[in-house]
Amino acid sequence: MFEKKTEIFKKRDRETWLQIKSTLKRAGLRGTRAGHYLQDVVMAGGCGAKLDPRDFGAKGKIDRDIYWVKVPESEEAHAKDILRQSGIVTGVDDDLMTDAALRKSPTDKYYP
C-alpha cells in the first residue's frame, strides 16, 4: 500500500486514460492511482471572473488537462502486460510541461 509508485501513463489523452483505469480495475490490480491536472496557468479575464478566454471558440472548451496513472513498482511489468494484452498503448510524455518554444523538435535528435 505504501510502496513507491511508477508512472506508466502521462499524456493529454482522456479516452486512453479512462480505458487504462477501467482495464486495470477489472484486472484487480491494487494500489493503482490515477488523476489529472491543468497544465496552464490562466490569465484572468477583464471582468474579474477568471474565465479562460480560449474556451469561447467555435468548438467550446478545450481539454488542456494532463492525465496520469501510477502503479506500484512491483506491479509495473504486470500492469503493462495487462494493458498490452488489451491493446492499449501507454506512454509518459515528459515534455508536456515544457514551454513550446523550448521543446526539442524531432530533428534535434538527429542533429545535436
C-alpha positions as protocol buffer text, in pm:
chain_id: "A"
residue {
  index: 1
  type: MET
  ca { x: 0 y: 0 z: 0 }
}
residue {
  index: 2
  type: PHE
  ca { x: 281 y: 241 z: 84 }
}
residue {
  index: 3
  type: GLU
  ca { x: 508 y: 117 z: -192 }
}
residue {
  index: 4
  type: LYS
  ca { x: 674 y: 365 z: -427 }
}
residue {
  index: 5
  type: LYS
  ca { x: 469 y: 416 z: -744 }
}
residue {
  index: 6
  type: THR
  ca { x: 589 y: 436 z: -1103 }
}
residue {
  index: 7
  type: GLU
  ca { x: 423 y: 645 z: -1368 }
}
residue {
  index: 8
  type: ILE
  ca { x: 309 y: 434 z: -1664 }
}
residue {
  index: 9
  type: PHE
  ca { x: 90 y: 692 z: -1837 }
}
residue {
  index: 10
  type: LYS
  ca { x: 109 y: 1071 z: -1863 }
}
residue {
  index: 11
  type: LYS
  ca { x: -45 y: 1239 z: -2164 }
}
residue {
  index: 12
  type: ARG
  ca { x: -325 y: 1465 z: -2283 }
}
residue {
  index: 13
  type: ASP
  ca { x: -547 y: 1175 z: -2379 }
}
residue {
  index: 14
  type: ARG
  ca { x: -864 y: 1137 z: -2172 }
}
residue {
  index: 15
  type: GLU
  ca { x: -1005 y: 841 z: -2368 }
}
residue {
  index: 16
  type: THR
  ca { x: -694 y: 625 z: -2324 }
}
residue {
  index: 17
  type: TRP
  ca { x: -673 y: 729 z: -1958 }
}
residue {
  index: 18
  type: LEU
  ca { x: -1030 y: 607 z: -1898 }
}
residue {
  index: 19
  type: GLN
  ca { x: -955 y: 279 z: -2078 }
}
residue {
  index: 20
  type: ILE
  ca { x: -640 y: 222 z: -1869 }
}
residue {
  index: 21
  type: LYS
  ca { x: -824 y: 291 z: -1543 }
}
residue {
  index: 22
  type: SER
  ca { x: -1110 y: 54 z: -1623 }
}
residue {
  index: 23
  type: THR
  ca { x: -882 y: -221 z: -1757 }
}
residue {
  index: 24
  type: LEU
  ca { x: -657 y: -220 z: -1451 }
}
residue {
  index: 25
  type: LYS
  ca { x: -960 y: -212 z: -1221 }
}
residue {
  index: 26
  type: ARG
  ca { x: -1121 y: -512 z: -1397 }
}
residue {
  index: 27
  type: ALA
  ca { x: -790 y: -699 z: -1372 }
}
residue {
  index: 28
  type: GLY
  ca { x: -789 y: -642 z: -996 }
}
residue {
  index: 29
  type: LEU
  ca { x: -457 y: -458 z: -984 }
}
residue {
  index: 30
  type: ARG
  ca { x: -434 y: -300 z: -640 }
}
residue {
  index: 31
  type: GLY
  ca { x: -255 y: 22 z: -546 }
}
residue {
  index: 32
  type: THR
  ca { x: -320 y: 197 z: -876 }
}
residue {
  index: 33
  type: ARG
  ca { x: -354 y: 575 z: -864 }
}
residue {
  index: 34
  type: ALA
  ca { x: -487 y: 797 z: -1142 }
}
residue {
  index: 35
  type: GLY
  ca { x: -568 y: 1163 z: -1179 }
}
residue {
  index: 36
  type: HIS
  ca { x: -543 y: 1473 z: -1390 }
}
residue {
  index: 37
  type: TYR
  ca { x: -436 y: 1832 z: -1353 }
}
residue {
  index: 38
  type: LEU
  ca { x: -443 y: 2151 z: -1556 }
}
residue {
  index: 39
  type: GLN
  ca { x: -112 y: 2237 z: -1717 }
}
residue {
  index: 40
  type: ASP
  ca { x: -164 y: 2604 z: -1790 }
}
residue {
  index: 41
  type: VAL
  ca { x: -192 y: 2899 z: -1559 }
}
residue {
  index: 42
  type: VAL
  ca { x: -483 y: 3102 z: -1692 }
}
residue {
  index: 43
  type: MET
  ca { x: -468 y: 3477 z: -1720 }
}
residue {
  index: 44
  type: ALA
  ca { x: -765 y: 3643 z: -1556 }
}
residue {
  index: 45
  type: GLY
  ca { x: -1028 y: 3785 z: -1788 }
}
residue {
  index: 46
  type: GLY
  ca { x: -1102 y: 4157 z: -1794 }
}
residue {
  index: 47
  type: CYS
  ca { x: -1424 y: 4120 z: -1595 }
}
residue {
  index: 48
  type: GLY
  ca { x: -1252 y: 3958 z: -1296 }
}
residue {
  index: 49
  type: ALA
  ca { x: -1438 y: 3629 z: -1339 }
}
residue {
  index: 50
  type: LYS
  ca { x: -1115 y: 3440 z: -1409 }
}
residue {
  index: 51
  type: LEU
  ca { x: -1261 y: 3282 z: -1721 }
}
residue {
  index: 52
  type: ASP
  ca { x: -1023 y: 3142 z: -1978 }
}
residue {
  index: 53
  type: PRO
  ca { x: -1078 y: 3344 z: -2297 }
}
residue {
  index: 54
  type: ARG
  ca { x: -958 y: 3046 z: -2507 }
}
residue {
  index: 55
  type: ASP
  ca { x: -1268 y: 2848 z: -2405 }
}
residue {
  index: 56
  type: PHE
  ca { x: -1511 y: 3063 z: -2601 }
}
residue {
  index: 57
  type: GLY
  ca { x: -1426 y: 2950 z: -2953 }
}
residue {
  index: 58
  type: ALA
  ca { x: -1647 y: 2784 z: -3211 }
}
residue {
  index: 59
  type: LYS
  ca { x: -1595 y: 2435 z: -3066 }
}
residue {
  index: 60
  type: GLY
  ca { x: -1628 y: 2528 z: -2699 }
}
residue {
  index: 61
  type: LYS
  ca { x: -1399 y: 2437 z: -2413 }
}
residue {
  index: 62
  type: ILE
  ca { x: -1066 y: 2275 z: -2498 }
}
residue {
  index: 63
  type: ASP
  ca { x: -941 y: 1990 z: -2276 }
}
residue {
  index: 64
  type: ARG
  ca { x: -596 y: 2101 z: -2156 }
}
residue {
  index: 65
  type: ASP
  ca { x: -568 y: 1856 z: -1867 }
}
residue {
  index: 66
  type: ILE
  ca { x: -276 y: 1618 z: -1833 }
}
residue {
  index: 67
  type: TYR
  ca { x: -387 y: 1267 z: -1734 }
}
residue {
  index: 68
  type: TRP
  ca { x: -164 y: 1028 z: -1537 }
}
residue {
  index: 69
  type: VAL
  ca { x: -167 y: 673 z: -1400 }
}
residue {
  index: 70
  type: LYS
  ca { x: 75 y: 533 z: -1141 }
}
residue {
  index: 71
  type: VAL
  ca { x: 117 y: 172 z: -1027 }
}
residue {
  index: 72
  type: PRO
  ca { x: 334 y: 16 z: -755 }
}
residue {
  index: 73
  type: GLU
  ca { x: 689 y: -53 z: -877 }
}
residue {
  index: 74
  type: SER
  ca { x: 649 y: -426 z: -811 }
}
residue {
  index: 75
  type: GLU
  ca { x: 339 y: -437 z: -1034 }
}
residue {
  index: 76
  type: GLU
  ca { x: 471 y: -226 z: -1322 }
}
residue {
  index: 77
  type: ALA
  ca { x: 555 y: -516 z: -1556 }
}
residue {
  index: 78
  type: HIS
  ca { x: 227 y: -690 z: -1474 }
}
residue {
  index: 79
  type: ALA
  ca { x: 24 y: -374 z: -1538 }
}
residue {
  index: 80
  type: LYS
  ca { x: 196 y: -308 z: -1870 }
}
residue {
  index: 81
  type: ASP
  ca { x: 138 y: -671 z: -1970 }
}
residue {
  index: 82
  type: ILE
  ca { x: -235 y: -641 z: -1888 }
}
residue {
  index: 83
  type: LEU
  ca { x: -261 y: -324 z: -2096 }
}
residue {
  index: 84
  type: ARG
  ca { x: -61 y: -471 z: -2385 }
}
residue {
  index: 85
  type: GLN
  ca { x: -293 y: -774 z: -2396 }
}
residue {
  index: 86
  type: SER
  ca { x: -589 y: -535 z: -2407 }
}
residue {
  index: 87
  type: GLY
  ca { x: -436 y: -346 z: -2699 }
}
residue {
  index: 88
  type: ILE
  ca { x: -379 y: -24 z: -2505 }
}
residue {
  index: 89
  type: VAL
  ca { x: -59 y: 170 z: -2568 }
}
residue {
  index: 90
  type: THR
  ca { x: 80 y: 359 z: -2268 }
}
residue {
  index: 91
  type: GLY
  ca { x: 342 y: 627 z: -2256 }
}
residue {
  index: 92
  type: VAL
  ca { x: 491 y: 900 z: -2044 }
}
residue {
  index: 93
  type: ASP
  ca { x: 533 y: 1233 z: -2218 }
}
residue {
  index: 94
  type: ASP
  ca { x: 783 y: 1425 z: -2004 }
}
residue {
  index: 95
  type: ASP
  ca { x: 778 y: 1713 z: -2250 }
}
residue {
  index: 96
  type: LEU
  ca { x: 424 y: 1823 z: -2157 }
}
residue {
  index: 97
  type: MET
  ca { x: 520 y: 2089 z: -1906 }
}
residue {
  index: 98
  type: THR
  ca { x: 797 y: 2237 z: -2123 }
}
residue {
  index: 99
  type: ASP
  ca { x: 719 y: 2562 z: -2298 }
}
residue {
  index: 100
  type: ALA
  ca { x: 658 y: 2506 z: -2670 }
}
residue {
  index: 101
  type: ALA
  ca { x: 950 y: 2732 z: -2765 }
}
residue {
  index: 102
  type: LEU
  ca { x: 1190 y: 2522 z: -2555 }
}
residue {
  index: 103
  type: ARG
  ca { x: 1077 y: 2177 z: -2672 }
}
residue {
  index: 104
  type: LYS
  ca { x: 1315 y: 1978 z: -2887 }
}
residue {
  index: 105
  type: SER
  ca { x: 1193 y: 1907 z: -3234 }
}
residue {
  index: 106
  type: PRO
  ca { x: 1237 y: 1559 z: -3387 }
}
residue {
  index: 107
  type: THR
  ca { x: 1526 y: 1690 z: -3598 }
}
residue {
  index: 108
  type: ASP
  ca { x: 1721 y: 1780 z: -3280 }
}
residue {
  index: 109
  type: LYS
  ca { x: 1758 y: 1407 z: -3208 }
}
residue {
  index: 110
  type: TYR
  ca { x: 1944 y: 1359 z: -3535 }
}
residue {
  index: 111
  type: TYR
  ca { x: 2140 y: 1684 z: -3549 }
}
residue {
  index: 112
  type: PRO
  ca { x: 2267 y: 1767 z: -3197 }
}
